[in-house]
């Protein structure tokens, strides 16, 4: 009973915090809401990834986490409160003295599955910032096969996690449910085969770039393709398809890919010089459109600026602290988002207490309670106002850059159309390759 309460509290807290920090986009729904299930995901963002899965999976999960986390303050207490299971790794204990503890973890995990429960784990075995999926461990496959041998079918549900910019506040993250792998029978000798099936399923749900330098070019190409076809940009399915297409072209036709990449890189740099995106090239700056933009933003400034100024006066320091902590700790890229998020979580109640004490000191208890209640909405409004005004300022700069340089816009637009055509031709080649394989 206590575990159920702790778990529901943790799930609600994870959902609340992560949906504040990120724009969470869930693709599909859980294909295995009942029965014995192992949810497996890629692991690009340390402690944020399990929090995301907790937030989007409706059923109660038993989490597997690396053993050192259980010794950390707060995090360790939370893991124990929800009966998470430790995984002992040789990299954490080179002597190997603790590895025997994995037998108990496996026994408890298989018992959960035999009862028709659900496990959550990350088969890469580590969080990392490589641009492609890491090698998967076979533990999930071995547990599934072991339970299936007892007559209990197990489904392995792959979940792809793709961050737009995982260290940035209010950036997008896509969580995509894949089709489950049904394990009804088999022997431990088939663990590698099942692991390879898991790898193929996760590979199809993630970007898997050859190098991070491909990402801005991939996004530019995808945006140009969207511009050409009239479809919305930043579609995760299309981004994944384009990433796979780059791999196919790199292997099958590098003489076609390399000049296309060079053209895209050059085009991307020229857009950056005027702070534009491919979408800006499609905008027709009619007098009515410009007037609406100016009036809308003037109204937002007039009505929102006083509240924004109050928010900055109150929250300038806590907004700045998480960024500073991530720099001082020299957090690795896969940990940067986690460091910022955890710092903000610990800082929020402390700053709320500071606000409450200060207001109470000068104005009394009633005003102090009201200030604490209003603190979170004010902080969220301040971040929202800052982001929207920064976006409006960027659009204004692009407007002046392109309106004053109509010839530049025409040249960029013509090049965008040419590149869109070449990208479409390359995409067609990849589709033909896929249908022929």
Secondary structure, DSSP 8 states (H G I E B T S, - for coil): -HHHHHHHHHHHHHHHHHHHHSEEEEES--S--SSSEEEEE--SSHHHHHHHHHHH--S--EEEEEGGGGGSTTHHHHHHHTT-EEE--TTT-TT-TTTTHHHHHHHHHHHHHHTT-EEEE-TT-S----SS-----SHHHHHHHHHHTTT--EEEEEEEEEESSTTSTT-EEEEEE---EEE-S--GGGHHHHHHHHHHHHHHHS---S-TTHHHHHHHHHHHHHHHHT--S--HHHHHHHHHHHHHHHHH-HHHHHHHHHHHHHHHHHHHHTT--HHHHT----HHHHHHHHHHHHHHHHHHHHHHHHHHHHHHHHHHHHHHHHHHTT--HHHHHHHHHHHHHHHHHHHHHHHHHHHHHHH-HHHHHHHHHHHHHHHHHHHHHHHHHHHHHHHHHHHHHHHTTHHHHHHHHHHHHHHHHHHHHHHHHHHHHHHH-
